[in-house]
Amino acid sequence: MGYWIAEKFWNQGLATEAVRALLKYGLNNLQLNKILATHLAENLSSGKVMIKNKMIKEGELKEHI
């Protein structure tokens, strides 16, 4: 899963709401077992979006980029 929100729309809960809807649809309707998401280490806000949606950190991709 990936998301990008234009800066003028930051801090309005849009990413959190969108991620919540995607997780719900993927897990309930598509019956997926797992949905992956990553964020850049310096983008802590994206990490918070995942935490707010109860996603669990399973690992860290070192030197991924």
N, C-alpha and C positions, 0 to 999 in steps of 0.2 A: 504494500500500500504506500502510496506517496501523495503528498499534498503540498501545495504552495499557495500562500495567501498574499496578495499585494499589501505592501506596508500600510497603506491608508486604511486597511480593514483589520489590522492587527488588534488584539485585545478586545475583541467583540465576541469571542467564543465560537466563531465560525468553524475553525478547524476541529475543535473539540466536538461540536455538533455533527459535523460531516463524518468524522471518524467513528463516532458512536453509531450513526446510521449505517455506515458500511460494515462495521463489525456485526451489528444486529442482523442485517440482511445476509451477510456471508455465512454466519454461523447458524442462523435459524432457517432461512429460506433455501440456501444452497447446501446446507449441512456440511460446511467445510470443517475440517478438524483443527486447522491452524491458519492464522493470517499473520504474515510477517510485515514488519515496518522497521525502518532504521532512520536515524537522524545524524547529522554531522555533530561531532563532539562539541563544537562551539555554539550550536543552536540548541540551547537548553530549553527554549520555549517549545520546540517540537517534542522534546522528551517529556515535557510536562503534559502535553496533549495526550500522549500515550499513557502516562501514569493516571491521568484523570479518567481514562477509559478502561482502567484496570488491566492494562497490558502488562505482561511480566517480562522483565529483562532476562534473557537466557544466555547472553554472551556479549562479547565485545569484538568487533571486527578491527583488529589492529592493522595499520598500513593498508586499509581497504581501498583507499583512493590514491 
